Amino acid sequence: MNNNELFMTLISSLASQAWIQLGKIKNPVTDKVEKNLEAASMSIDMISMLQEKTKNNIEEYESQLLEKTLNDLRMNFVFEKNQNTSSTEDESKAKAPEKTKEKKPKKKKK
């Protein structure tokens, strides 16, 4: 394999790892869908770092693939983060006891 192929394989591997961590595809080891947004963020950051470090030193098609991969991953990360936030809020609402208004006794008219 030449360096271009190795670079693309590395990006593809990191992207696949991020998709698994986002819960978008099954983990091939456990055969389960698992979500770990912290780990997904780290994988996305690694791809972003590689994009920055290789700027002006890779082929145009590699640069475009890198950009598209990062855009897709970031959009999905934001979506999952928002889903996670809203489900956490829903859970906390479900667990919180509902406040009821105390009924005041009615005054009798004279």
C-alpha positions as CSV (number, residue, x, y, z in Angstrom):
1,M,0.0,0.0,0.0
2,N,1.2,3.5,-0.8
3,N,0.9,6.4,1.6
4,N,-2.3,7.8,-0.1
5,E,-4.0,4.4,0.5
6,L,-2.7,4.2,4.0
7,F,-4.0,7.7,4.8
8,M,-7.4,7.0,3.4
9,T,-7.6,3.7,5.3
10,L,-6.7,5.6,8.5
11,I,-9.4,8.2,7.9
12,S,-11.9,5.5,7.1
13,S,-11.0,3.6,10.2
14,L,-11.4,6.6,12.5
15,A,-14.7,7.5,10.8
16,S,-16.1,4.0,11.2
17,Q,-15.1,4.1,14.9
18,A,-16.9,7.5,15.3
19,W,-20.0,6.1,13.6
20,I,-20.0,3.2,16.0
21,Q,-19.5,5.6,19.0
22,L,-22.4,7.7,17.7
23,G,-24.6,4.7,17.9
24,K,-25.3,4.8,14.1
25,I,-23.9,1.4,13.3
26,K,-23.4,-1.8,15.3
27,N,-20.2,-2.5,17.1
28,P,-18.8,-5.5,15.2
29,V,-17.1,-6.8,18.4
30,T,-20.3,-6.8,20.6
31,D,-22.8,-6.9,17.7
32,K,-24.8,-4.2,19.6
33,V,-25.5,-0.6,18.9
34,E,-23.7,1.4,21.6
35,K,-23.5,5.1,22.1
36,N,-20.5,6.9,23.6
37,L,-20.6,10.6,22.7
38,E,-17.4,11.5,24.6
39,A,-15.5,8.9,22.6
40,A,-17.1,10.0,19.4
41,S,-16.1,13.5,20.0
42,M,-12.5,12.4,20.5
43,S,-12.5,10.4,17.2
44,I,-14.0,13.4,15.4
45,D,-11.3,15.6,16.9
46,M,-8.6,13.2,15.8
47,I,-9.8,13.4,12.2
48,S,-10.0,17.2,12.4
49,M,-6.4,17.3,13.7
50,L,-5.3,15.1,10.7
51,Q,-7.1,17.5,8.4
52,E,-5.3,20.4,9.9
53,K,-1.9,18.7,9.9
54,T,-2.1,17.5,6.3
55,K,-3.5,20.8,4.9
56,N,-1.9,21.5,1.5
57,N,-0.1,18.2,1.6
58,I,-2.7,15.8,0.3
59,E,-4.5,15.3,-3.0
60,E,-7.7,17.2,-3.7
61,Y,-9.9,14.1,-3.6
62,E,-8.4,13.3,-0.2
63,S,-9.1,16.8,1.1
64,Q,-12.7,16.6,-0.2
65,L,-13.3,13.2,1.3
66,L,-11.9,14.4,4.6
67,E,-14.1,17.5,4.6
68,K,-17.3,15.6,3.8
69,T,-16.5,12.9,6.4
70,L,-16.0,15.6,9.1
71,N,-19.2,17.5,8.1
72,D,-21.3,14.3,8.2
73,L,-19.8,13.2,11.6
74,R,-20.2,16.7,13.1
75,M,-23.8,17.0,12.0
76,N,-24.7,13.6,13.4
77,F,-22.8,14.3,16.6
78,V,-24.8,17.5,17.2
79,F,-28.0,15.6,16.5
80,E,-27.1,12.9,18.9
81,K,-26.0,15.4,21.6
82,N,-29.4,17.2,21.2
83,Q,-31.3,13.9,21.4
84,N,-29.3,12.9,24.5
85,T,-30.0,16.3,26.1
86,S,-33.8,16.2,25.4
87,S,-34.1,12.6,26.6
88,T,-32.3,13.5,29.8
89,E,-34.6,16.4,30.4
90,D,-37.6,14.1,29.7
91,E,-36.3,11.6,32.2
92,S,-35.8,14.2,34.9
93,K,-39.3,15.5,34.3
94,A,-40.7,12.0,34.7
95,K,-38.8,11.4,37.9
96,A,-39.6,14.8,39.5
97,P,-42.7,14.7,41.6
98,E,-45.5,16.8,40.2
99,K,-46.3,19.9,42.3
100,T,-49.9,20.2,43.2
101,K,-51.6,23.3,44.2
102,E,-53.0,23.3,47.7
103,K,-56.6,23.9,47.8
104,K,-57.6,26.7,50.2
105,P,-60.8,26.1,52.1
106,K,-63.6,28.2,50.7
107,K,-64.9,31.0,53.0
108,K,-68.5,30.8,53.9
109,K,-70.6,33.7,52.9
110,K,-72.6,35.3,55.7
